[in-house]
Each structure stands twice: as C-alpha cells, then as structure tokens.
Amino acid sequence: MGFGDYDKDIAAALQTALARRNPFANTTLWVTVQGRVVYIEGCAAGKAVAAELEAFAKKLPNVQQAVANVRTNSSARAPYK
C-alpha cells in the first residue's frame, strides 16, 4: 500500500469521525493529508484546541503525525501563508 492509499483512508476516517461527533465547536478548519501526516489549519476559539485537534487526528489508524496550525486571535496575523 502506497502513501497515497493511506492518505485517502486517513482523510475518509477523519471525515467520518468528525461527522459522527464533532467536538470542535466554533472552529473553521481545513485538512490536508500527505504522507500519513495530517495538517490542520484554520481558526479556533482557543489555543488549547490545537493540541486537541492533533490528539484527535493521531487516534486515527495509520496517522504518523498531526500538525495543527490554527489562528485563535481574529485580530492577529494568520499563522500560515
């Protein structure tokens, strides 16, 4: 199984998990899965949410790493380009 196959499975599992129980109220997120790494970007209500997002993604099968890069202060510059 190649990385692309894992990535598709990870993305599908994440989508299903969030549809069943979305614990991240007041967030706007987008996710990229590449090489078994889950990249989560967007806006969240607080800084603690980033760690929660990473932990949530890491629980999925075949995820090697999860990185959350979220903006928590609407007046601050976005943490991504």
C-alpha positions as CSV (number, residue, x, y, z in Angstrom):
1,M,0.0,0.0,0.0
2,G,1.5,3.4,-1.0
3,F,1.3,6.6,0.9
4,G,-1.5,7.8,-1.4
5,D,-3.6,4.9,-0.4
6,Y,-3.0,5.6,3.3
7,D,-3.8,9.2,2.8
8,K,-7.2,8.5,1.2
9,D,-8.1,6.2,4.0
10,I,-6.9,8.7,6.7
11,A,-8.9,11.5,5.1
12,A,-12.0,9.3,4.9
13,A,-11.6,8.2,8.5
14,L,-11.2,11.8,9.7
15,Q,-14.3,12.9,7.8
16,T,-16.3,10.1,9.2
17,A,-15.1,10.8,12.8
18,L,-15.9,14.4,12.6
19,A,-19.4,13.7,11.1
20,R,-20.2,11.3,13.9
21,R,-19.0,13.6,16.7
22,N,-17.6,17.0,16.0
23,P,-16.1,18.1,19.3
24,F,-14.7,21.3,17.8
25,A,-17.4,23.9,18.1
26,N,-16.6,27.5,17.0
27,T,-13.9,26.4,14.5
28,T,-13.4,26.7,10.8
29,L,-10.9,24.1,9.7
30,W,-9.4,22.6,6.6
31,V,-7.3,19.5,6.5
32,T,-4.6,18.2,4.2
33,V,-3.3,14.6,4.4
34,Q,0.0,14.0,2.9
35,G,2.5,11.1,3.5
36,R,0.4,9.9,6.5
37,V,0.7,13.4,8.1
38,V,-2.4,15.3,8.9
39,Y,-2.1,19.1,8.6
40,I,-5.0,21.0,10.2
41,E,-5.3,24.7,9.5
42,G,-7.9,27.4,10.2
43,C,-9.5,29.3,13.0
44,A,-10.4,28.1,16.5
45,A,-11.8,29.6,19.7
46,G,-8.7,29.0,21.9
47,K,-5.1,27.8,21.9
48,A,-5.9,24.6,23.7
49,V,-7.9,23.5,20.6
50,A,-4.7,23.0,18.6
51,A,-3.5,20.2,20.9
52,E,-7.0,18.7,21.0
53,L,-7.1,18.7,17.2
54,E,-3.7,17.0,17.0
55,A,-4.7,14.3,19.5
56,F,-8.0,13.7,17.7
57,A,-6.2,13.1,14.4
58,K,-3.4,11.0,15.9
59,K,-6.1,8.5,17.2
60,L,-7.0,7.5,13.6
61,P,-5.4,4.4,12.1
62,N,-2.2,4.9,10.1
63,V,-1.6,8.6,11.1
64,Q,2.1,9.1,11.8
65,Q,1.9,12.7,12.8
66,A,-0.7,15.5,13.1
67,V,0.1,19.2,13.0
68,A,-2.4,21.9,13.9
69,N,-1.7,25.4,12.8
70,V,-4.7,27.4,13.8
71,R,-5.5,31.1,14.4
72,T,-7.0,31.8,17.8
73,N,-7.0,35.6,17.8
74,S,-9.0,37.2,15.0
75,S,-7.1,40.5,15.2
76,A,-3.7,38.8,14.9
77,R,-1.9,37.9,11.7
78,A,-2.8,34.4,10.4
79,P,-0.1,31.8,11.4
80,Y,0.0,30.4,7.8
81,K,0.8,31.9,4.4
